[in-house]
Amino acid sequence: MKNYSVVDVINAGCNLEPIRCVKCEYIGEVTFNQYTKDAYCAICGTWQIELFEEALKFLKDSGRFEKLGFITDEEINKIDPARVVETYLRETNQTI
């Protein structure tokens, strides 16, 4: 069964189900709020865009994307948000 990230939902401009959490990767307990343009995971309590943007900023500022060969924002935006968050959490010694 296909699942979506909150980035997929925002890019589509409509709600897509089921949404996969960028942190715990649980599928089906993530609810998108159209007014805040963010989604919340009922399992781990993570706001999806908030954590994803924090991870993007950290990885861009640290030069991590360039080390992996990603130069442009377009290339970076093609990366699965869950992988971006997973890398960020691992590199900052936070629990996944």
N, C-alpha and C positions, 0 to 999 in steps of 0.2 A: 504494500500500500504506500502510495506517495505521501510524503509529509513535507511541510514547509517551514521556513524560518520566518521570523518577523520581518526580515528584509524583503523576502519574497512577497509578503502581504503588502508591505508599503509600496513596493515597485508595481504590484498588480493593481493597486488602487481599490481593491475590494477584499473582503475577508476570505481567506483560504483556510481550509481545515484538513487534517489536524496540524497544529503548529508544534514544532519540536523546540524544546528549551535549549538556549545556547549554552547554559551552564551544566545542568544535570542530564540533558538530552532526552528527558522524559517526553513522550509524545501523548498529546491529548488533554493535558491539564494546563495548557497555556491559553489564556484568554486575551484577545486583542481588544484594546479600547480605542475606538475611532477618534475620540476627542483628544486624547493625549498622544495619539499615533505611537503607542507603545503597547507591549503585551506583558502580562504578568504570569509567572509560573506558580501555581498553587502548591507544587511539590517542594521546591527549594526557596520560594519567595523572591525570585529574581525578576527585576524589571529588565526586559530583554535589550532594548535599544540603549538604555543607560550603561549596562555592562559592556555591550558590544562597542559603543563609542569610546568608553574608557580603555578598552583593550586596543582598539585601533590607534588611539592617540599614543599609548605607551609603545606599541610596536613600531609606529612611524618615527616617534621621537628617538627611540633607541637604535634606529637604523636596521632593525631586524628584517624588515621587508626587503631592503636593498640587498642584504646578505643572502636572502633566498631568491633573488633575481626578479622581484616585483618592483617596478619603477613607477608606473603611473597609477593614479587612483582607479582608473578603469580596470587595470589588471588586479589590483587589490580587492575591488568590489566583487570580483568573480570568485573569490575564496569563500568557502562555506563559513558563515558566521560562527558556527560551533567550533570549528578548527581555530579560528582567530582567538576566541575566548579561551579555549583549551590551552593554547600556546601561552597566552597572557597569564593565566592562572598558574601554569607550571613554572614560568620564568619569574614570577613574583612570589613563589612558594605559598600559594593559596590553595585551599582545598577545592577539588573539583567535585 
